[in-house]
Amino acid sequence: MTQPPDEPAPAPAAEVEAEARRLMALIVDQKLRVRLMGGLAIRIESPSASRPPYERSYRDLDLVSHGKDVGALRRLLEREGYVGDKLFNAIHGAQRLVYSAPDGRWTVDVVIDRLAMSHTIELKDRLATAGPTLDLADLLLTKLQIWEINRKDLGDVICLLADHSLAADGGTRESIDLGRIRSVLGSDWGFCHTVERNLGRASDQWAEAPVPDAPYPVDAQVATLFEAIASAPKSLVWKARARVGERVQWYETPEEAKR
């Protein structure tokens, strides 16, 4: 497909990854409560995302920032040559910010305290991780919450599950904490329903396009996740909403704000 004349061609994935790592090293060095999420975070944490069939290009560095560290983050980005979208940031700056690289080949998209898309994930207290990205469980939830999930996002889910073990007791930095997933989904039926749907779709896509030599078979990982979610304690709100079911819409359909 021909690139529109006013839109730069995508930068090589390795170049965007290198810039994400560079920026995150500066952020971590300043002890800012800011972490990388999205596809680039999964590429950094999951080797399978850098190989067929799920390697891809990236146009965004997706960050989540603690509200109290937004000012320091903005100053850092501007020192590094990033240019803020003045109108967008003036309108949406309490929840989200957008900055462009000097050459325009990628953007930095910042959400503040939480990710609010098809479902809301509170992340304000999840930003003191040891590495540059959100914890693996949070990365997984940020993808599985997408109601209109596409093949690219399902590929990210598959790569996370193919490369990392599931840990019932919190585990380590390199494992996916089932306790976090159970806690989030056990209090929100709608979120839980969307996640279960998307896990089924990920398993189907894995059957069509598995990751060669994956450390963990994704269909087995999905089965373990279903068991963990089913056995999680459910809140009274969860149980009440479950009785309503699909008669009332259980997800949001946020429109991408124009930049």
Phi and psi in degrees as a GROMACS rama.xvg file:
@    title "Ramachandran Plot"
@    xaxis  label "Phi"
@    yaxis  label "Psi"
@TYPE xy
-71.6864  135.25  THR-2
-73.3698  134.378  GLN-3
-54.8352  143.434  PRO-4
-61.7454  -26.6213  PRO-5
-94.7315  6.75382  ASP-6
-122.222  119.228  GLU-7
-61.404  150.519  PRO-8
-63.9905  149.352  ALA-9
-58.4872  139.328  PRO-10
-72.6208  153.693  ALA-11
-54.9977  141.384  PRO-12
-56.8513  -39.6785  ALA-13
-63.1308  -33.4977  ALA-14
-70.0704  -42.4727  GLU-15
-67.0131  -38.7916  VAL-16
-61.4772  -43.6984  GLU-17
-60.784  -39.2962  ALA-18
-68.3773  -39.5655  GLU-19
-60.3686  -43.5181  ALA-20
-64.244  -40.3791  ARG-21
-64.044  -48.4969  ARG-22
-62.4916  -42.04  LEU-23
-67.2671  -31.6965  MET-24
-63.2619  -40.6433  ALA-25
-65.1827  -42.1194  LEU-26
-65.0291  -45.9549  ILE-27
-66.0136  -38.4778  VAL-28
-62.0629  -33.7659  ASP-29
-84.6664  2.4081  GLN-30
58.2559  35.1276  LYS-31
-80.566  142.374  LEU-32
-83.8616  73.8096  ARG-33
-139.347  131.283  VAL-34
-136.909  154.889  ARG-35
-82.6763  139.464  LEU-36
-134.949  -168.909  MET-37
78.8671  -168.183  GLY-38
-60.8363  -38.8638  GLY-39
-66.9465  -36.428  LEU-40
-62.2579  -40.3183  ALA-41
-69.2268  -37.2398  ILE-42
-61.0108  -41.0074  ARG-43
-66.3859  -38.4714  ILE-44
-88.3649  -20.8478  GLU-45
-126.889  107.714  SER-46
-56.0024  -30.2034  PRO-47
-61.8252  -23.9691  SER-48
-73.785  -9.49261  ALA-49
-101.982  7.5952  SER-50
-132.811  159.423  ARG-51
-60.2006  149.132  PRO-52
-92.5276  10.0801  PRO-53
-116.67  9.73539  TYR-54
-68.2659  148.646  GLU-55
-160.975  176.453  ARG-56
-93.2869  166.224  SER-57
-137.573  138.225  TYR-58
-115.818  -6.96578  ARG-59
-134.763  142.223  ASP-60
-103.247  115.149  LEU-61
-98.8496  120.334  ASP-62
-118.69  150.688  LEU-63
-122.501  130.899  VAL-64
-122.459  141.435  SER-65
-65.2427  138.94  HIS-66
-54.5414  -36.2192  GLY-67
-75.1492  -11.1091  LYS-68
-107.134  5.86017  ASP-69
-64.1673  -42.822  VAL-70
-59.7643  -44.9366  GLY-71
-65.6737  -36.0295  ALA-72
-65.9017  -42.4622  LEU-73
-61.77  -42.5618  ARG-74
-64.3408  -39.7823  ARG-75
-63.126  -48.0265  LEU-76
-60.392  -41.7037  LEU-77
-68.2234  -36.2816  GLU-78
-62.5041  -31.7748  ARG-79
-86.8096  7.98111  GLU-80
93.4763  2.92525  GLY-81
-76.3379  145.755  TYR-82
-114.633  121.074  VAL-83
-75.8059  146.466  GLY-84
-80.9556  100.992  ASP-85
-60.7596  -45.07  LYS-86
-68.3159  -48.4894  LEU-87
-59.7503  -46.9362  PHE-88
-67.6492  -31.4307  ASN-89
-67.7825  -36.3038  ALA-90
-81.0473  -42.3064  ILE-91
-110.095  5.35886  HIS-92
-60.5982  -17.9236  GLY-93
-74.5164  -22.3142  ALA-94
-117.991  -27.1455  GLN-95
-157.479  146.835  ARG-96
-133.155  151.447  LEU-97
-131.398  130.413  VAL-98
-127.245  148.139  TYR-99
-111.94  144.699  SER-100
-63.3066  153.99  ALA-101
-54.6383  -34.6898  PRO-102
-93.5656  1.34084  ASP-103
74.9775  9.72867  GLY-104
-82.9396  -13.6377  ARG-105
-154.378  165.607  TRP-106
-121.267  161.085  THR-107
-110.668  118.267  VAL-108
-108.782  119.499  ASP-109
-114.166  125.931  VAL-110
-106.531  153.278  VAL-111
-115.664  118.36  ILE-112
73.3258  -32.0216  ASP-113
-153.989  157.079  ARG-114
-102.977  118.872  LEU-115
-120.664  98.2906  ALA-116
-127.61  -116.536  MET-117
-62.3329  -35.1193  SER-118
-139.41  164.138  HIS-119
-104.633  131.332  THR-120
-118.036  118.449  ILE-121
-76.9843  123.455  GLU-122
-123.723  -0.414221  LEU-123
-53.6188  -38.7905  LYS-124
-99.1568  18.4358  ASP-125
-118.787  22.3241  ARG-126
-110.783  15.2739  LEU-127
-109.333  40.3547  ALA-128
-73.3888  161.563  THR-129
-72.9389  -29.887  ALA-130
-103.881  -170.763  GLY-131
-80.7048  -12.5106  PRO-132
-111.797  167.72  THR-133
-58.5824  159.676  LEU-134
-57.9893  155.913  ASP-135
-60.9812  -38.8082  LEU-136
-62.1924  -40.7023  ALA-137
-68.8424  -39.1271  ASP-138
-59.1951  -42.8664  LEU-139
-63.3978  -44.4824  LEU-140
-64.2162  -36.4328  LEU-141
-64.6122  -27.4491  THR-142
-84.9238  -42.6225  LYS-143
-71.0996  -16.3133  LEU-144
-77.1753  -7.44388  GLN-145
-77.8681  114.431  ILE-146
-66.6176  -49.7844  TRP-147
-91.0999  61.3245  GLU-148
-71.3813  143.729  ILE-149
-113.688  179.457  ASN-150
-63.4306  -36.0114  ARG-151
-62.3693  -47.8644  LYS-152
-69.1583  -36.7113  ASP-153
-62.9523  -35.9921  LEU-154
-61.2927  -39.5283  GLY-155
-63.1496  -42.3675  ASP-156
-58.8394  -46.7181  VAL-157
-60.2872  -43.8801  ILE-158
-63.2969  -42.31  CYS-159
-59.7195  -46.0525  LEU-160
-73.3853  -28.8436  LEU-161
-73.9452  -25.361  ALA-162
-106.116  -8.88084  ASP-163
-134.099  142.784  HIS-164
-75.6009  160.709  SER-165
-100.801  129.969  LEU-166
-118.796  125.751  ALA-167
-78.9123  -19.8403  ALA-168
-113.183  26.1235  ASP-169
95.7814  -37.6317  GLY-170
62.7785  -145.021  GLY-171
-123.745  -178.573  THR-172
-58.3802  -27.5564  ARG-173
-93.5038  5.36354  GLU-174
-122.437  160.822  SER-175
-93.9412  120.711  ILE-176
-80.1018  106.343  ASP-177
-65.3082  -28.9511  LEU-178
-60.6687  -41.3614  GLY-179
-63.3521  -44.1786  ARG-180
-65.178  -43.7957  ILE-181
-62.6777  -40.8898  ARG-182
-64.2222  -46.1785  SER-183
-66.4628  -48.4293  VAL-184
-77.3373  -23.6928  LEU-185
-73.1698  -8.819  GLY-186
-111.025  -0.847187  SER-187
-144.035  100.712  ASP-188
-62.0339  -42.5788  TRP-189
-60.6222  -47.0436  GLY-190
-60.1458  -45.1577  PHE-191
-59.4101  -42.9856  CYS-192
-63.704  -44.4688  HIS-193
-63.1356  -43.8272  THR-194
-61.6383  -43.8956  VAL-195
-63.4893  -39.7129  GLU-196
-60.2488  -46.8976  ARG-197
-71.401  -31.8823  ASN-198
-62.6646  -39.8289  LEU-199
-62.0838  -41.0473  GLY-200
-67.3758  -37.5169  ARG-201
-63.3695  -40.5929  ALA-202
-63.3373  -40.7344  SER-203
-63.9146  -42.8762  ASP-204
-66.9003  -37.4204  GLN-205
-58.8005  -40.0954  TRP-206
-62.8446  -33.425  ALA-207
-82.5767  -35.4996  GLU-208
-142.014  74.5864  ALA-209
-72.2983  159.62  PRO-210
-82.5244  121.477  VAL-211
-60.5376  136.547  PRO-212
56.7861  34.024  ASP-213
-66.3588  138.637  ALA-214
-61.3751  -30.7884  PRO-215
-132.123  127.065  TYR-216
-69.6585  126.285  PRO-217
-68.421  -32.8546  VAL-218
-63.1192  -38.3079  ASP-219
-69.5338  -37.5933  ALA-220
-63.1421  -41.8818  GLN-221
-63.5278  -41.842  VAL-222
-60.4274  -40.5321  ALA-223
-65.4294  -39.8488  THR-224
-63.794  -42.7344  LEU-225
-59.1879  -42.8199  PHE-226
-64.4097  -43.0248  GLU-227
-64.5632  -41.7522  ALA-228
-66.7755  -42.8498  ILE-229
-62.7564  -35.1343  ALA-230
-88.8764  -3.38752  SER-231
-68.4864  140.468  ALA-232
-58.4945  137.914  PRO-233
-111.182  137.126  LYS-234
-72.5829  164.593  SER-235
-61.7973  -36.3368  LEU-236
-63.6857  -42.9077  VAL-237
-57.0637  -47.8948  TRP-238
-66.8116  -39.3479  LYS-239
-65.684  -42.5666  ALA-240
-68.6541  -32.667  ARG-241
-62.3724  -33.1166  ALA-242
-67.9843  -28.9351  ARG-243
-75.6965  -39.2138  VAL-244
62.7144  -142.524  GLY-245
-83.143  5.25417  GLU-246
-66.5237  -24.1713  ARG-247
-123.609  136.508  VAL-248
-58.8869  135.378  GLN-249
-112.086  6.86654  TRP-250
-137.515  156.802  TYR-251
-92.0223  157.986  GLU-252
-125.271  73.1001  THR-253
-68.3017  136.597  PRO-254
-88.0996  140.065  GLU-255
-64.157  120.352  GLU-256
-64.4818  138.633  ALA-257
-71.4481  141.329  LYS-258
